[in-house]
Amino acid sequence: VTTPESLYILVTSASGRKMLSTTRAVIVDEIHALAPNKRGAHLTLTLERLEALTGRRLTRIGLSATQKPIELVAKLLVGDAVRPGNDLFDQAGEAACTIVDAGHTRERDLAIELPQSPLSAVMSNDIWQEVYGRLTELILLHKTTLIFVNTRRMAERVARFLSERLGKEAVTAHHGSMAKEQRLAAEQRLKSGELQALVATSSLELGIDIGDVNLVCQLGSPHAIAAFLQRVGRSGHAVGALPKGRLFPTSRDDLVECTALLDSVQRGELDQLVIRDKPLDVLAQQIAAEVALQNWREDDLFALIRRAYPFRNVTREEFLEIVRMLADGYTTRRGRGNAYIHRDAVNNVLHGRRGAALTAVTSGGTIPDTADYNVVLEPEAIHVGTVNEDFAIESMAGDVFQLGNQSYQIMRVERGTVRVEDANGAPPSIPFWLGEGPARSDALTQSVSRLRSELATEFKEHRQEQALVRLSGMIGSEAAKQLIDYLFAAHQALGCLPTQDTIVFERFFDESGGMQLVIHSPYGSRINRAWGLSLRKRFCRQFNFELQAAATEDAIVLSLSTSHSFPLDEVKRYLHSNSVRDVLVQAMLVAPMFASRWRWNATIALALPRFRGGKKTPPQLQRMAAEDLIAAVFPDQIACAENLIGEREIPDHPLVKQTID
């Protein structure tokens, strides 16, 4: 039982290869969690390498309760045995894959829980106290309760407020910034019945055996149908048992989304998985790892790569680009380095260079490094978790903070480490972590749009009462009343409800006299961020000023100064589908996301090794090395803006392509 990363390390080491050479079958559990990201693409190449090592077809078994479309996940699992136009059969006509679809329809006890006070745009502290009160009641009515939240900071905060009501021993937190041992201890306490409630992020979403859970509460929408079903499925996790879930919306917009979520569950809808197409940084890492262990003919290695489903479209030219990149290395101000293979261009044979296998093992995987500080409990020197770099730097000796519902007092902050002692229950502050909130899934976004569309039709025909009765049957009368009141007021103000067919541009003046432009676009934050970024670039070029822009799941807000005016209907013509990609790419190059994505991708491609001289490279040096690398590969990206004429010139380099992708 292992992870994709550990399997990769075993396949890339001599002793691991010896052990795995007799492998006959591989089971990939919760395959839906790997399918849409680089970890899944990485795993498919590891499986092809494992198959080449064993010299036989492996029996591959994929499991998941929330995969759609199931045929696509089957293709991901079995690789190139699946051929276009001949879907799940190999060349000899033998079935390459058998699909067992048990269906995901099962009875569930789902409901929305509202505080006594009406919801507004944001939750006040008083309303949060009402939510904690209701959570406490539900916890006392059940033997064990799992509470899911969307951020690690929220997990710590909710755990603290609930432990004040139920006692410190009855509640704890569980999230990715806690040490593995701490998380395991929390899981064991839940399993043995010591804990009444566990507050978790997505760290407990998948099938870890945590014993008998009676109730799952979700604070705020999880932004995806599959995530909600996985989380609720943690309760009643037995044949014939009834999963029980309660949704707590945190605002009026959240109530709309939670209602759409329950509607989607009732209709049996699921999120569509989208598989990443040929991530080139993953390809570079796997080529370096495989060639480090044995010599390969280019044709044979290319054929092996194309057998993995995400890499079925890799062209010969792209393959050779990666090979040349790994053979030539990079020339930065520290000299030429990071060349991992030697290419015999006459015989078309690839050889590994000295040290390549060690770098491939120590710097492998696709999980990006975050510059978090380790928290170490003294005097036992126990690693208890991590906190964000900025939080660590801003903290001082004597400060008290909470991690895993436990208070710690800072003794000193060192490079990369925060040394702490037990604060013996002193009131703590809650640390913060920086991460990217997942955007709302496309299926849930369509469901929100459908709900608004249905209500808009009923409002036009003055059938509010019928709408109230219809929704009351699904979410309860109080929630239905608040939802109808909120959307009816929006319909009155705008003359319609924004949907995926009807986008509304609204302009108004705020208290300071500045102009606010709101684009009501319920397309989810991924599309809205891209749209906002492109519009911002267009305004910058057209009016020669930078404006503030923000995007949510349902709207884009552009803040304009008092000195700019234009006809409102002009805005819809600022971007055109023929040119928007170029505008977006140029806008994204100057956004902070490019630098962090570049660093992550270069690390995955082994261009920035995670370890040097047996020690982990400190984040500060990693950032400097990433900037050196970008200067060598993409000089326009860090050039002085005053010297740039026109747009930044994008080089034809695999890592630049991958970062833009």
C-alpha positions in Angstrom: 0.0 0.0 0.0 1.7 3.1 -1.2 1.4 6.5 -2.9 2.1 7.5 -6.5 5.2 9.3 -5.3 6.6 6.3 -3.3 5.8 3.9 -6.2 7.9 6.2 -8.5 10.8 6.1 -6.0 10.6 2.3 -5.9 10.6 2.0 -9.7 13.6 4.5 -9.8 15.8 2.6 -7.3 17.8 -0.7 -7.8 16.4 -2.4 -4.7 12.8 -1.3 -5.5 13.0 -2.6 -9.0 14.2 -6.0 -7.8 11.2 -6.1 -5.4 8.7 -5.0 -8.0 9.9 -7.2 -10.8 7.4 -9.9 -9.9 4.4 -7.6 -9.8 1.2 -9.0 -11.4 -1.5 -6.5 -10.4 -1.9 -2.9 -9.4 -5.0 -1.4 -7.7 -5.5 2.4 -8.0 -8.0 3.4 -5.3 -9.9 6.7 -5.4 -8.7 7.1 -9.0 -10.9 10.1 -9.6 -8.7 12.2 -7.2 -5.7 11.5 -9.5 -7.3 11.7 -12.9 -7.6 15.5 -13.4 -4.1 16.5 -12.1 -0.4 16.0 -12.7 -0.2 13.3 -10.0 -2.4 11.2 -12.3 -0.3 11.8 -15.4 2.8 11.0 -13.3 1.3 7.7 -12.1 0.3 6.6 -15.6 4.0 6.9 -16.7 5.2 5.1 -13.6 2.8 2.2 -14.4 4.1 2.0 -18.0 7.7 1.9 -16.6 6.6 -0.8 -14.1 5.1 -2.8 -16.9 8.3 -2.5 -19.0 10.2 -3.7 -15.9 8.1 -6.8 -15.3 7.9 -7.6 -19.0 4.2 -8.6 -18.8 0.7 -6.9 -19.0 -0.2 -5.9 -15.4 -3.8 -6.4 -14.3 -4.9 -2.9 -13.4 -7.9 -2.2 -11.2 -9.3 1.3 -10.6 -11.8 2.1 -7.9 -13.9 5.2 -7.2 -17.4 6.1 -6.1 -17.5 9.4 -8.0 -16.0 9.1 -11.5 -17.5 10.5 -14.6 -17.3 9.7 -17.5 -16.3 6.2 -16.3 -15.1 5.3 -19.9 -12.5 8.1 -19.8 -11.2 6.9 -16.4 -10.9 3.4 -17.8 -8.8 4.8 -20.7 -6.6 6.6 -18.2 -6.1 3.3 -16.3 -5.3 1.0 -19.2 -3.4 3.3 -21.4 -2.8 2.8 -25.1 -4.6 -0.6 -25.2 -7.5 1.7 -25.8 -7.3 2.9 -29.4 -9.3 5.7 -31.1 -12.5 4.4 -32.8 -12.1 1.0 -31.1 -12.6 2.2 -27.6 -12.1 -0.4 -25.0 -10.6 -3.2 -27.1 -7.0 -3.8 -28.1 -5.7 -4.6 -31.6 -6.5 -8.3 -31.3 -10.1 -7.5 -30.4 -9.6 -8.6 -26.8 -11.3 -6.6 -24.2 -8.6 -4.4 -22.7 -10.8 -3.2 -19.8 -14.0 -4.4 -18.1 -16.1 -1.7 -16.7 -18.2 -2.5 -13.6 -20.5 0.4 -13.1 -22.5 -0.2 -9.9 -24.1 3.3 -10.3 -23.8 6.0 -7.6 -27.5 6.3 -6.7 -28.1 5.5 -3.1 -30.5 6.9 -0.5 -29.1 9.8 1.5 -30.4 12.0 4.3 -29.4 15.5 3.2 -30.7 18.9 4.5 -29.7 22.6 4.7 -29.2 24.1 8.2 -29.7 27.8 8.7 -28.8 30.0 11.7 -31.8 31.7 13.4 -30.7 35.2 12.1 -31.2 35.7 8.3 -28.1 35.2 6.1 -26.4 38.3 4.6 -23.5 39.0 2.3 -21.0 37.8 5.0 -21.3 36.0 8.3 -21.1 38.2 11.4 -19.5 36.9 14.6 -23.0 36.7 16.2 -24.3 34.5 13.5 -21.2 32.3 13.7 -22.0 31.8 17.4 -25.5 30.5 16.4 -23.9 28.1 13.9 -21.5 26.8 16.6 -24.5 26.4 18.9 -26.4 24.3 16.3 -23.3 22.2 15.5 -23.0 21.5 19.2 -26.6 20.3 19.4 -26.1 18.0 16.4 -22.8 16.6 17.8 -24.5 15.7 21.1 -27.3 14.0 19.2 -24.9 11.7 17.4 -22.1 9.4 18.5 -19.4 10.7 16.1 -19.6 13.7 13.7 -17.3 14.8 10.9 -17.3 18.5 10.1 -15.8 19.6 6.8 -14.6 23.1 6.1 -12.8 24.6 3.1 -9.6 26.1 4.7 -7.1 25.0 7.3 -7.5 28.3 9.2 -11.3 27.6 9.4 -10.6 24.1 10.6 -8.6 25.4 13.6 -11.1 28.2 14.3 -14.1 25.9 14.4 -12.3 23.2 16.4 -11.4 25.9 19.0 -15.0 27.3 19.4 -16.5 23.8 19.6 -14.0 22.6 22.2 -15.1 25.6 24.4 -18.6 24.1 24.3 -17.8 20.4 24.3 -14.5 20.1 26.1 -10.9 19.9 24.7 -10.8 16.2 24.6 -14.0 15.8 22.6 -13.0 17.8 19.4 -9.8 18.3 17.3 -8.8 19.4 13.9 -7.4 17.4 10.9 -5.7 19.1 7.9 -2.6 18.9 5.6 -0.4 21.3 7.7 -0.5 19.0 10.7 2.3 16.4 11.0 1.4 12.9 9.7 1.7 11.5 13.3 -0.8 14.1 14.7 -3.3 13.3 11.9 -3.0 9.6 12.5 -3.5 10.1 16.2 -6.7 12.1 15.5 -8.0 9.4 13.2 -7.3 6.7 15.8 -9.1 8.7 18.5 -12.1 9.1 16.2 -12.1 5.4 15.4 -11.9 4.4 19.1 -14.8 6.7 20.0 -12.7 9.1 22.2 -13.6 12.0 19.9 -17.2 13.3 19.5 -16.3 15.5 16.5 -13.4 16.0 14.1 -13.1 19.2 12.0 -11.3 18.5 8.7 -10.4 19.9 5.3 -10.3 17.7 2.2 -7.6 15.7 4.1 -10.3 13.3 5.3 -12.4 13.3 2.1 -11.1 10.0 0.6 -11.4 6.5 1.8 -9.2 6.4 4.9 -10.7 3.9 7.4 -11.8 6.2 10.3 -14.5 4.0 11.8 -18.2 4.6 12.3 -19.3 8.2 11.5 -23.0 9.0 12.1 -23.2 12.5 10.7 -21.3 14.8 8.3 -21.6 18.6 8.5 -20.3 20.8 5.7 -19.7 24.5 6.5 -20.0 26.4 3.2 -20.4 24.9 -0.2 -17.5 22.5 -1.2 -17.8 23.9 -4.8 -18.0 20.4 -6.3 -20.7 17.7 -6.4 -18.1 14.9 -6.2 -16.4 16.4 -3.2 -19.8 16.7 -1.4 -20.8 13.1 -2.2 -17.3 11.8 -1.0 -17.6 13.8 2.2 -21.2 12.8 3.0 -20.3 9.2 2.1 -17.9 9.1 5.1 -21.0 8.7 7.3 -23.0 5.5 7.1 -20.0 3.9 5.4 -21.4 0.4 5.4 -23.6 -1.7 3.1 -27.2 -0.8 3.8 -26.4 2.2 6.1 -27.8 5.6 5.3 -25.3 8.5 4.8 -26.4 11.6 6.6 -25.2 15.1 5.7 -26.1 18.7 6.8 -25.1 21.8 4.7 -24.5 25.1 6.5 -24.5 28.0 4.0 -22.3 31.0 5.0 -23.9 33.7 2.9 -26.9 34.3 0.6 -24.9 33.4 -2.5 -23.7 30.3 -0.7 -27.3 29.4 0.0 -28.0 29.6 -3.8 -25.0 27.3 -4.5 -25.9 24.8 -1.7 -29.5 24.6 -3.1 -28.1 23.9 -6.6 -25.8 21.3 -5.1 -28.7 19.4 -3.4 -30.7 19.7 -6.7 -27.7 18.1 -8.6 -27.5 15.3 -6.1 -31.2 14.6 -6.4 -30.9 14.5 -10.2 -27.9 12.0 -10.0 -25.5 14.5 -11.6 -21.7 14.3 -11.2 -18.7 16.5 -12.1 -17.1 15.7 -15.4 -13.4 14.8 -15.0 -11.0 16.5 -17.4 -7.6 14.8 -17.8 -4.5 16.9 -18.2 -3.0 16.6 -21.7 0.7 15.8 -21.8 2.2 17.9 -19.0 5.8 18.3 -20.3 7.4 18.9 -16.9 6.2 15.5 -15.7 7.4 13.9 -18.9 10.9 15.4 -18.4 11.1 14.0 -14.9 10.1 10.5 -15.9 12.5 10.4 -18.9 15.4 11.5 -16.7 14.4 8.8 -14.0 14.1 6.0 -16.5 17.2 6.7 -18.5 19.2 7.1 -15.3 18.7 3.4 -14.6 19.2 1.8 -18.1 20.1 2.8 -21.6 17.1 3.3 -23.9 16.7 3.5 -27.7 14.8 6.7 -28.5 12.1 4.9 -30.5 11.5 2.4 -27.7 11.2 5.1 -25.0 9.0 7.2 -27.2 6.7 4.2 -27.7 6.6 3.5 -23.9 5.6 7.2 -23.2 2.8 7.2 -25.8 1.2 4.1 -24.1 0.3 6.3 -21.1 -3.1 7.9 -21.9 -2.3 11.5 -20.9 0.8 11.3 -23.2 -0.9 9.6 -26.2 -0.7 12.9 -28.2 3.0 13.7 -27.5 4.7 14.4 -30.9 8.1 13.2 -31.8 9.2 16.9 -31.9 8.0 17.5 -28.3 9.7 14.3 -27.2 13.0 15.4 -28.8 12.7 18.9 -27.3 12.5 17.4 -23.8 15.4 15.0 -24.6 17.5 18.0 -25.8 16.6 20.0 -22.7 17.7 17.1 -20.4 20.9 16.6 -22.4 21.9 20.2 -22.7 21.0 21.4 -19.2 20.8 25.2 -18.5 23.4 28.0 -18.5 22.8 30.5 -15.7 25.1 32.8 -13.8 26.3 29.8 -11.8 27.4 28.1 -15.0 26.0 25.2 -17.0 24.3 22.5 -15.0 21.3 20.1 -14.5 22.0 17.9 -17.6 20.7 14.4 -16.7 21.1 12.4 -19.8 23.7 11.9 -22.6 22.2 11.6 -26.1 24.0 9.5 -28.7 22.5 11.2 -31.8 24.2 8.9 -34.2 22.8 5.6 -32.8 19.7 7.4 -31.2 20.5 5.9 -27.8 20.0 7.7 -24.4 22.4 7.1 -21.5 22.0 8.4 -17.9 24.6 10.8 -16.4 26.2 10.4 -13.0 24.0 11.6 -10.2 20.8 11.6 -12.4 19.2 8.7 -10.4 19.8 10.4 -7.1 18.3 13.7 -8.3 15.3 11.9 -9.8 14.6 10.1 -6.5 15.2 13.1 -4.2 13.4 15.7 -6.4 10.6 13.5 -7.8 6.9 13.8 -7.6 4.5 16.6 -8.7 3.4 18.0 -5.3 4.7 21.6 -5.2 6.9 22.8 -2.4 5.4 25.6 -0.3 7.8 27.7 1.8 6.2 26.6 5.1 8.1 26.6 8.4 8.2 23.3 10.4 6.8 23.6 13.9 9.0 21.5 16.4 7.8 20.9 20.0 10.6 21.1 22.6 12.2 19.5 24.5 11.1 16.3 22.8 12.0 17.7 19.3 8.6 16.3 17.9 7.5 17.7 14.5 3.9 18.8 15.0 3.1 20.5 11.7 3.8 23.5 9.5 2.8 27.2 9.4 3.0 29.7 6.6 6.4 31.4 6.1 4.8 34.9 6.5 3.1 33.9 9.7 6.4 32.5 11.1 8.4 35.6 10.2 5.7 37.9 11.8 5.7 35.9 15.0 7.9 36.6 18.0 9.1 34.6 21.0 6.3 34.3 23.6 3.5 34.4 21.0 0.9 31.6 21.4 -0.8 30.0 18.5 -3.0 26.9 17.8 -2.2 23.8 15.7 -4.5 20.8 15.7 -6.6 22.4 18.5 -3.5 22.5 20.7 -1.9 25.7 22.1 1.8 26.2 21.6 4.1 29.1 22.8 6.9 30.1 20.5 10.4 29.8 22.0 12.3 31.0 19.0 12.0 31.3 15.2 15.0 29.9 13.2 15.5 29.5 9.5 12.8 27.2 8.3 11.8 26.1 11.9 9.6 27.5 14.7 10.6 26.0 18.0 7.6 25.8 20.5 6.6 24.5 23.9 3.3 23.5 25.3 1.3 26.7 26.2 -0.8 24.8 28.7 -4.1 26.0 27.3 -3.2 29.7 27.1 -5.6 31.5 24.7 -4.0 31.3 21.2 -4.1 33.1 17.9 -5.0 31.1 14.8 -2.3 30.8 12.2 -2.9 31.4 8.5 -1.8 29.4 5.4 -1.8 30.6 1.9 -3.4 28.3 -0.7 -5.5 28.4 -3.8 -9.2 27.8 -3.1 -10.7 25.4 -5.6 -13.0 27.0 -8.2 -16.6 25.8 -8.5 -16.9 22.8 -10.7 -18.5 23.2 -14.2 -21.3 20.8 -13.4 -22.2 22.8 -10.2 -21.9 26.1 -12.1 -24.4 24.8 -14.7 -26.7 23.8 -11.8 -26.6 27.3 -10.3 -27.4 28.8 -13.7 -30.2 26.3 -14.2 -31.7 27.2 -10.7 -31.6 30.9 -11.5 -33.1 30.4 -15.0 -36.0 28.4 -13.6 -36.7 31.1 -10.9 -36.4 33.9 -13.4 -39.1 32.3 -15.5 -41.4 31.9 -12.4 -40.7 35.6 -11.4 -41.7 36.8 -14.8 -45.0 34.9 -14.7 -45.6 36.1 -11.1 -45.4 32.6 -9.7 -43.3 33.3 -6.6 -45.7 31.2 -4.4 -45.3 28.1 -6.6 -41.5 28.6 -6.6 -41.6 28.8 -2.8 -43.6 25.6 -2.4 -41.4 23.8 -4.9 -38.1 24.7 -3.2 -39.5 24.2 0.3 -39.9 20.5 -0.5 -36.2 20.3 -1.2 -34.5 22.7 1.3 -37.1 23.6 3.9 -39.5 26.6 4.1 -37.1 29.0 5.9 -34.2 28.4 3.4 -36.6 28.6 0.5 -38.0 31.9 1.7 -34.6 33.5 2.1 -33.5 32.2 -1.3 -36.6 33.5 -3.1 -36.4 36.9 -1.3 -32.8 37.4 -2.3 -33.1 36.4 -6.0 -36.4 38.2 -6.4 -34.8 41.4 -5.2 -31.9 40.8 -7.7 -34.5 40.2 -10.5 -36.3 43.5 -9.6 -33.0 45.5 -9.6 -31.6 44.0 -12.8 -34.7 43.1 -14.8 -33.5 39.5 -15.1 -31.3 37.0 -13.3 -27.8 36.4 -14.6 -27.3 32.9 -16.0 -24.9 31.3 -18.4 -27.1 32.6 -21.2 -27.7 36.0 -19.8 -24.7 38.1 -18.7 -25.4 41.4 -17.0 -23.2 44.5 -16.9 -24.0 46.8 -14.0 -22.3 50.1 -13.2 -22.8 52.2 -10.0 -21.0 54.8 -8.0 -19.7 54.1 -4.5 -19.6 56.4 -1.5 -16.2 57.8 -2.5 -17.5 58.8 -6.0 -15.5 56.1 -7.7 -17.2 53.9 -10.4 -17.7 50.2 -9.9 -18.3 48.0 -12.9 -19.8 44.6 -12.0 -20.1 41.8 -14.6 -22.6 39.3 -13.3 -21.3 36.1 -14.9 -22.1 32.8 -13.1 -19.4 30.9 -14.9 -17.3 30.1 -11.9 -14.1 31.8 -10.7 -11.7 30.1 -13.1 -13.4 31.7 -16.2 -14.2 34.9 -14.2 -10.5 35.4 -13.1 -9.3 34.9 -16.6 -11.9 37.3 -18.0 -11.2 39.9 -15.3 -7.4 39.6 -15.9 -7.9 40.1 -19.7 -10.3 43.0 -19.2 -7.8 44.6 -16.9 -5.1 44.4 -19.5 -7.5 45.9 -22.2 -8.3 48.8 -19.9 -4.6 49.3 -19.2 -3.9 49.5 -22.9 -6.9 51.5 -23.9 -7.0 54.1 -21.1 -3.3 53.8 -19.9 -4.2 53.1 -16.3 -4.1 50.0 -14.0 -7.4 49.3 -12.3 -8.3 47.0 -9.4 -10.2 43.8 -10.4 -11.6 40.9 -8.4 -13.5 37.8 -9.4 -15.9 35.5 -7.5 -17.8 32.4 -8.6 -20.7 34.7 -9.9 -19.2 38.1 -10.7 -16.2 40.2 -11.8 -15.8 43.6 -10.1 -13.7 46.3 -11.7 -13.0 49.4 -9.7 -12.6 52.6 -11.8 -11.5 56.0 -10.8 -13.7 59.2 -11.0 -11.8 60.4 -14.1 -12.8 57.6 -16.6 -16.0 57.3 -18.4 -17.3 55.2 -21.3 -20.6 53.9 -22.6 -21.4 50.7 -20.7 -22.3 48.6 -23.8 -18.8 49.2 -25.2 -17.3 46.9 -22.5 -18.7 43.7 -24.1 -16.7 44.5 -27.2 -13.4 45.0 -25.4 -12.5 41.3 -25.8 -13.0 39.1 -28.9 -12.7 35.3 -29.0 -10.1 35.6 -31.8 -7.6 37.6 -29.8 -8.5 36.9 -26.1 -5.9 34.2 -25.7 -3.0 36.5 -26.6 -4.4 39.2 -24.3 -4.8 36.7 -21.4 -1.3 35.3 -21.9 0.3 38.8 -21.8 -1.8 39.7 -18.7 -0.9 36.4 -16.9 2.8 36.9 -17.5 2.9 39.9 -15.2 0.6 38.4 -12.6 2.2 36.8 -9.5 0.9 33.3 -10.5 3.4 33.0 -13.3 6.5 33.1 -11.0 5.1 30.5 -8.6 3.9 28.2 -11.5 7.3 28.6 -13.2 9.1 27.5 -10.0 6.8 24.5 -9.5 7.1 23.3 -13.1 10.9 23.8 -13.2 11.1 21.8 -9.9 9.0 18.9 -11.3 11.1 18.9 -14.5 14.3 18.6 -12.2 15.6 21.9 -13.6 15.6 23.1 -9.9 16.6 20.2 -7.7 14.9 20.1 -4.3 18.1 18.9 -2.6 21.7 20.1 -3.0 24.7 18.5 -1.2 22.3 16.2 0.8 20.4 19.2 2.2 17.0 20.6 1.2 17.3 23.8 -0.8 15.9 26.7 1.3 12.9 28.4 -0.3 14.8 31.7 -0.7 17.6 30.1 -2.7 15.0 28.1 -4.7 13.3 31.4 -5.7 16.6 32.9 -6.7 17.5 29.8 -8.7 14.1 30.0 -10.4 14.8 33.6 -11.4 18.2 32.7 -12.7 16.6 30.0 -14.8 13.9 32.3 -16.2 16.6 34.9 -17.1 18.4 32.1 -19.1 15.3 30.7 -20.8 12.8 33.7 -21.1 14.7 37.0 -20.8 11.7 39.2 -21.7 9.9 38.0 -18.6 12.2 39.8 -16.2 13.3 42.6 -18.5 12.8 46.2 -17.5 9.3 47.2 -18.6 10.6 50.6 -20.0 12.8 48.8 -22.5 10.1 46.5 -23.8 8.5 47.5 -27.1 5.2 45.9 -27.6 4.4 42.5 -26.2 6.7 40.1 -24.4 8.3 37.7 -26.8 7.5 34.1 -25.7 10.3 31.6 -26.4 9.6 28.1 -27.8 10.8 26.2 -24.7 9.0 23.2 -23.1 9.0 24.7 -19.6 7.6 28.1 -20.8 4.9 26.3 -22.8 4.0 24.2 -19.7 3.9 27.2 -17.4 1.6 29.1 -19.8 -0.6 26.0 -20.1 
